[in-house]
């Protein structure tokens, strides 16, 4: 019967072809509004939009590992799992970076590269390679072993996982390709092939894309700081010098819509951080306690009023800024006691009373910092690059270079907050008014900041970097915390943990077997459902695979 139906259809097709002509028959399914071979200019914007999606979705979980935030209520067991460095079994939670790497950007970037070759669109090819390098870098840093050499292999359902050193080498190769094509100027038709048509981040500026690529390389090389045979701090410094130097170079993806799908995932309108509260660790960094040693008004970082939210009760010595410790929730959450309501830890967008400030209403400037409805999501910034350079210089005994980069990193983050214009009209980052020149100068002169080569410590560099990455640089901060074993590696100068005042959870998730989290598990539905045999080969089927030491953090 099946064969008869097939043959009848073929006969019908042949008749129709003779009667109407092949082209007309095939044109029945052609939609001129949805071309089958779109120009890279129409594909590229969606790839840029995919970058913050993976980062922000997974930040709901990694943000707890690194203590940017924690759960509001100790009764929310689903959140406490992550606060305690665990994971949700049988779930895709913490797998969206994976999804973006292989499904969101994946073959779309390959399409841009292939089509770019046929049209001589070298700038699109270079930018696509840059995004591909970035996605593989953050995916391997997030998960450890990932699929690289067989990624996008056709006609197979089983994909081999590669070791992280293989992926790191692959990222460098992709960066080399990106730099090669971004440097080409021999466009067959410059009027139609320029990247400016599809690039709403850098507006087709190849020089800025080149700086972004060098930033990826700086991350790649600097992550190997614990590999004595592989770490090359001179290379890190070289790539930092070729990368971002001012906020004009920052890679910012704007949110410029008024609907759910194209407004900021972190904003109050989308309400994805309802039960999230700012962490106590970042409060300690900004209120003077961790860096200056005391919570006084003079020691308070002026960035705190832009980045965090105070409770209504300002009698606690630091202006009322309160955060939650991991796995505990907010001890002042009891709504039955009015006084406690004034001491509650705030949601990232500035809610101190546990109510969505703009429920179901899009308001561009509702919220604060990077948690506004119409904000930007950074992918890489000049401040971040300066702190990478400062660390590499410090570790290679170049205290003058380290101090200079460290100071420039702090200033670059002040500049980041003080931006007066945002690409595509997104909301400015500061709240109220920018940080004044006097406030900045007072902070740089305060005990929070090292002012001499002799005084500068590794802790100074890494804690200022943590501040600059708060609210967006989740993956890079997690890399840093794992490289320094959270709070278990000591600063040789201070004889205290590098991440001073960072407290690991008092109670770890039961599946951890007493170990701290080191990696995210592969995406459940694409790997544990379809690629289980390969996961067994790398022991990812173990319930505590998320605590398996990650390659870049293992010293040699």
N, C-alpha and C positions, 0 to 999 in steps of 0.2 A: 504493500500500500504506500509506504513512504517513497519507494522508487517511482511509482506511478504518478504521485503528486508532483515530484520533482520534475519528471519528464514532461508532464502536462504544462507546468509553469514555464519550462524552457521553450516549449513549443509556442506558448502564448507570447513569451518575450520576443521570439524570433519573428512572429507575425507582426507584432507591434513595431518592431524595429524596421521591418520592410515598409510598413504602412506610413509611419510617421518620421522615420529617420532617427538614428541613435541619439543625436544631440538633444532633440526635443524630448525624447523619452527620459533621458538622464536629467534634463533641466527641471523635471517635475519636482525633484527634491532639492533644488537649489534655492537658497534664501539669500537674496542680494544684501540683506541687512546683516547677515552673519557669514562673511566670506570664509571659505575653507582654507585659504592660504593668506592669512592676515599679515600685514607688514609688521616687523618688529616694533615699530613705533606704537602700535595699538596693543601689543602684548606686554611691553615693558612696564607700563604703570602698575599692572596687577602684580608684577613680581616685586616691585618696591613695596606695595601694600602688604605683601605676604611676610615681609621681614618682621615688623612689630607684632603681627598676629602670633607667630610661634613663640616669640619671647614673652609676650604679655600673658598668653594662656598658661604657659608653664611657670611663669613668675608667681602665680597663685600658690604654687607648691615650693619652688626653689626659694622664693622670698621668705619662706618660713625656715628653710635650712640655714639661710644666711642671716636671718633675724632682721631683715628690713621691716618685717611685720610678723604678727602672730594672731591667733584666734582671740575673739572677744570674750567668748564664754567657755569655761572649762567643761560645760555640759555638751559642747559640740564635738562629739567623739570623732566624726569624720575629719574635722580639722586638726584635732589633737594628734591624730596619726602622723600628720605631716610635721607638726610642731616638734614631735618626738623623733623626727628623722626617719619615719617609716614611709609606707606607700600604700596605695589602694590596690588590693589584689583584683585581678580580672577586669581591669579598667584601663582606658586610654589616658587617664589623668597623668600629667607630666610627660606626655608623648607628642605634644604639638610641634615642637621644634623638629622632631623626627618627621612628622606629617608634612611640614613645610619643605623640608629638605628633599623628600622623595616624591611628594604628591603636589604640593603647592607650587614650588619653583621647578624642581626636577626636570622633566622633559620639556617644559616651557623654555627654560634657559637653553637646552640643547637645540630647540627649534629656532630660537633667536640666533644662536651661533651658526647653525646650518644655513638658515635663510640669509643671514648676514654675509656669508661667503658667496652666495650666488649673486648678491646685489652689491658687493663691495662695501658693506656697511661696517667698516672696521671698528668704529667707536662703539656700536652696539655689541659687537663681538667681545671687545675688551671689557665693557661694563658687565656683560653676561658672565664672563669668566670671573670677574671680580666678585659678583654675587654668589657664584658657585663656590668659589674658594671660601668666602665668608660662611656660607651655610654648612659646608663640610667641616669647617673649623669649629663652629659652635656646636654642631651635632656630635662630633667626637668628644669635645670637652664635656658635653652634657651626659653622654652615654658610655664613653669609652670605646670598646670595639664596635664598629659599625660596618655597614656594607659600603664599600668604595669601589674596588676594582670591577665588581660585577653589578654595580648600580645601573639600573635601567637596561640590563641585559634582556633581550627579547626572547620569547618562546620558552620561558622557564618560570616555575613557581618557587624554586629554591634558590636563595641567594647566599653566597658565601660572605661571612663576616671577616673583616681584616683587622689586624692588630693596629693599635693606635699609632705606632711609629710609621706604619705604611701610610696611614691617612695623613699624618703630619707631612710626610714627604710629598704626598699627592697634592696637598694644599699649596705647598711651595711651587710645584709644577704649574698648577692652575694660576697662581699669581704671576709666574713668569709669562704665561700666555696672555694674561690680562695686560701686563705692561707692554708686551710686544705690540698688541693691536691698538692699545690706546695711544701709542707713539706714532702710528701710521697716519700720514696726511694725504696719501694718494687716492682720494675718493674719486670714483668714476663720475659721480654726479653730486658734487657738494651741496647743491641746492635742495636735494630731496633726501639725502641719506644721513643728515646730521642727527646726533643723539638728542639734541634739544627738543625734538618733536615729542619724545616719549618720556623724558627725564624731568620729573617735577621735584627732584631733590637737589641736583646740581645744575639744572638747566643746560645740560649738554656740555659742561665745562670739563674737558678731558684732564686738565691739570689737577682738578680736585678729585676726580676719580682715581688718578694716579696716586695721590696722597692717601686715599682710602686703601688702595692695594698695599701700599707700604705699611699702613697701619695694621692690616691683616698679618703681614709678615712679622711686624714687631711683636704682635701677640703670640704668633706661632713660635718664634724663637725664645721669647721671654718665658713662656710656660715651661721651658725645660731647665729652669734654674736649679732644680735638684739633680739634674743629670750632669755630673762633672765632666763626662766625656763628650757631651753633646752641647752643653750650654756655651754660647758665645756672646757675652755681653757687648762686645764691640759691634757685632752685627745688629744687636737690638738697638743700640744707640744710633748706629748708621741709619737704620730704617725709621726710627723715630724722627731723626733730623730731616728725613725726606717725606715725612707724613704731615699731619695737621699741626699748625702752629698758632692759629687764631680761631675764634668762634665762627669766622666766615667759612672755615673748612669743615665745621661740624656736619656730620651726616644725620640729618633730621627728617623723619617721615611725618608730614603733617596730617592731621585729621580735619577735613574741611567740609564735613557734611552735617546734615541735620536729622538723618535717619539712624536707626539703631546700628546698621551694619557699617556705616562709615563715620561714626563718631568714636571718640576715644574709648577703648575697651576698659580703661581704668576710671573713666569719668562717672559722676553720680547718675547721669541719665541711664547708662547701661547697667549700673548697679551690680557690677561683678565682684566688688570688694566689700559687700555688705557686712560681713562678719569679720573683716580684717581690721586690726588695730596696729598703729605704728609701734615698732619694737622698742624695748627699753634700751637696747644697745645704741641705736642711733640717737636716742635722746641723750644718753651719756656722752656721746661724741660731740654733740652740739651745745649742750648746756654748760660745758666747762669741766665736768667731772673727770672724764677719761683722759683728756689731753692736758688740761691745766691743773687738775688735782682738786678743784673745788668749784662748787656751784655758786658763783657770785655774779652779779650783774656785769661787772667788768670783764669777766671771763666768758660770758655768753657769746656764742658765735652769732653774728647778725643774720646769717643764713637761716637760722632756726625758724624765724617768723615767716619765711617764705616756703620752707620745706616741710615743716611740721605744724601741728595744731595744738593749741593749749586748751586745757579744760577751763571751766568757769572759775574753779578755785585756784587762785594764784598765790597761795600761801605756802607752797612747798619749797620755796627758796630758789626756784629756777624759772619763775614766771608761769607755773602751772603746767609745764610740759610733762606728760606722763606716757609711759610705754608699757607694753606687756612683755613678761619673760616667757620663754618658750615652754609650751605645754601646760601653762598655769592659767592662762586667760586673764581677764581684768578683774582684780579683786574688788574693784569698786563698781561692779556691774549691777549690783542689786537695785532694781528700779523701785523697790518699796521704801528705800531710805533716801529722802530728798537730798541730804547732804552728800551722799555718795554720788549722786547724779552729777554733781558739779566737779567731781574728781575723776570722772571716767576718762580712760584713754581714748584718743580721737581716731576716727577713721582717716585714711590718707587724704580724703578730699576736704577735711576740715569739719567733720561732724562730731561734736562733743556730746550729743544727746541721743545717739543711736537712731536718728531719723534721717532718711534720705533727703538731703536739702532741696532736691529738685525732682522728685519722683515723677517719672513719665513726662517730664518737661525738659526739652533741650535748651540749655542756657550756655552760650559759649564760654562765659567766664565763671560759671558755677564751679566750685571746687577750688583747689589750689595746686601750685607747682605743676607737676606732670600729671595731675589727677583732675584736670579740667575736661569738660566735654569736648572742647575744641582746642586741643593742645598739640604738642609734637611728641613723638617718641624717638629719642636718640638711638642711633645704631653704633656710633663711635664719635668721640669728641676730642678736641685738642687737649682738654684737661686730662683726660684719661691717658693720652699719649705721653704727656709730660711726666706723669707719675710712673709710667712704665720705664721711661728713660731714667728717671731718678733712681728707681730700684736697681736697674742694671748698672748704673754708674756707682751706686753705693756698694753693690756686691763685687764690683771690680776695682774697688779702692780708688775711686775718682771722686773724692768728697766735694771738690769745687763744682764739678759737673752736676753731681747729685743735688747739691743745695740750690743751684741755679734752676734746675728743672723742677724741683719740689716747689720752690717759690712761684715759678711761672704756672705750675699746675693749680695752685691755690687761686692765683689771680685769674686764671682762665675759667675756673668754676664760678668765681664772682661775676665775671663777664657773661658767662652762660646764663646765670640767673637774671642779670641786668639787661638782657636783650630787649631792645625796644621794637624790633620787627621780627616777624616769624614768617618763614616761607608759606606762601599761599594763604596768608591772612589768619593763621592760627593764633590762639590766645597767647599773650606774653606770659612768661614764666613767673615773674615776680607778682606779689600781691600788694595792692596799695601803691607803694612807690618803690623805686629801685633802692638798692643798698647805696648809701652815700659814700663819698670819698673819705670822709672822716671815719665812718664806721669801718670801712675796709682798713684804713691805716691803723686804727686802734686795735683791730683784731690781729693784724700782722705784727703789731708790737706787743701783743699779749703773750702770756705763758703758753697759749695753745700752739704757738708756731716757733719752730727752731730757727734761730737767726744766724748761727755760725756753723762752719763745717764741723767743728768739734762737738757741738751740741746736737747736730742732726743724728737721728736714729732711724733704723729700719721701721720701727713702730710709727714714727712721725709720718713717714712716706705712705705706709700701707693704710693707716687710719684716715689720712686725708684723701687717699684714693677711694676708700670706702664711702666717705661723705659724697665725693663727686659722682659716684656711680649709684647712689641711693635712688631707688624708684625707677631705674631703667637698666643698669648694667649688671643684672642678676647673674648671668652666666660667667662673666669675667670675675666678679666678686667671689663666686663659688670656686672658681679655679684658684684664686688667691688663697682662700681659706683652706682648701685642701692641700695646696703646696706647703702651707705653714701649719698643717695639721690642726686647724681651727685654733685652739688656744694652748697647744702642746709644744710648740717650738718657741724657745726663748730668744729675745733680743740680747745680743752679747753685751751691749752697752748698758741696758737698763736692768738686766737679769730678771726681767718679767716677760710674760708671753708677748710675742709680736702683736697679737690681737688682744691687747690689754683690755680688760673688763668685758670681753666676750665670754658669755657663760653658756656652755653646752647644756642641753636639757638634763634636768635632774633624773628624769626617767626616760629611757630610750624605748622605742617601740619593741614589742616582744620578738618580732622577726629579725631584729638586728643582732641578737645574741651578744649584746653588750658593746657592739662596734658602731662607730659613727658612719653616717652615710657618705658614700664616695662617688656614686653614679646614679643616674636615672636608668630604670630598666627599659629595654626596647619597647616600642609601641605595641600594646597588647594585641589589637585586632589584626595588624599586618604581620606580626612576627610569631607570637605565641599561638595564634590560630593557624597560620599557613606555613611557618618556617621553623617549627619546633625542633626538628632533628638538628638543624644547624645551631639552634640555641643550646641544645644539650651538649654539643661539641665544645662550646665555650663556657659551659656550666651556668648559663643564664637561666636554666630551669630551677636552680636552687632558690629557695625562699629568701635567702639572705644575699643574693647576688648584688643587691644595691650597696652592700658594704664591702664588696671585693675591692682591694686597693687598685687605684687607677694608675695607668702607666706613667703619666707625666709627673705624678707626685711620689713615685717610688725612687728613692735616692740610689745612686750607684757610685 
